[in-house]
């Protein structure tokens, strides 16, 4: 052999590479589940959208040193510290959610946004051994090494910017790292997929300024909830890749106009963006949603005829019998994997991630994805479908990090 040293080096590299890869196809089911759990804790898991702050406001909860047990082990809703640790969720983007009704107030929801941001700050302040704020991917990584859950923030509905472009920088300084341009109705920035008719036919003139200013200061532009015209204008206008923080594929749920069409997914990928799959049943499967809407209407009619509300003690046996006769349909965890597969097929593995919408969808969630402890279940399904460890790492956080870092670079910080 002319080059024995080189040959030995190649053999060594091959053996090292092979030894580092898990032979998934030879694992038992229990071994595969254990491997999925291992990966869930080996890598950062970034969830693009968790509605904890507003869920706490609805319960009149504001963090103090005396009531932090609610955050640690609430047992209610979809998120708390213990379940996040169990599931490996280490970077849930806290949604600073502004209901559309708030944009009709004089401050257009700015005071509510500040209150919600204060809640997130309070959680990190009162539980510094468990949580930490994070304004960059590097800060999340540093927190991860210290065993802390990071609390980056995104604002759902850009209405609190008002008509003052300086508020974009104001919210950046308060820790907001993405802004969902609209929610369920049109606002001063753009048209919403949930409204009955367009107001601007996409972005407003002010909305175009907002997108440019978000690029300038380093806030990710989020196109979840916007209408199709707004989407196409944003991906053309933005100098940095954009995100869909909590959206799913319209191919499976044509009822959901805030889901993304195949062409939109393709364009998002070409622009360098990332789509974070929403776990809400209505956004995953229109057939299931149609059945459940029909049931809700029928149950309300039945209770009305009997002069009952759902909270009346006499309503309990009526509701129980109704649910026996008219079972609610659910989606399996595999449905979420189908959406991930679909994005990968259209845009590629580099353009998909998680955006659960936990604590914002009234527990209308797939079987096996009931709360933040269940991320290993989804990783297990993806492994069974042939996704590699590197694929899993990309979906868990690397794809989101690529976009976030690109936005920082566009703003002159990268």
BELSUL-V695217 format. One record per helix or strand of 3 or more residues. SS is the DSSP state (A for helix, B for strand). FROM is the first residue (numbers start at 1). TO is the last residue. Records with the same first field share a line. If there is no record, write none. Layout:
BEGIN
SS: FROM-TO + FROM-TO
END
This chain:
BEGIN
A: 4-20 + 24-26 + 29-42 + 52-58 + 69-73 + 81-87 + 100-104 + 110-126 + 137-145 + 158-161 + 166-173 + 205-217 + 228-237 + 262-270 + 281-284 + 286-305 + 315-325 + 333-347 + 349-351 + 372-384 + 389-410
B: 46-50 + 91-97 + 131-133 + 149-151 + 153-156 + 176-180 + 220-222 + 243-247 + 274-277 + 352-354
END
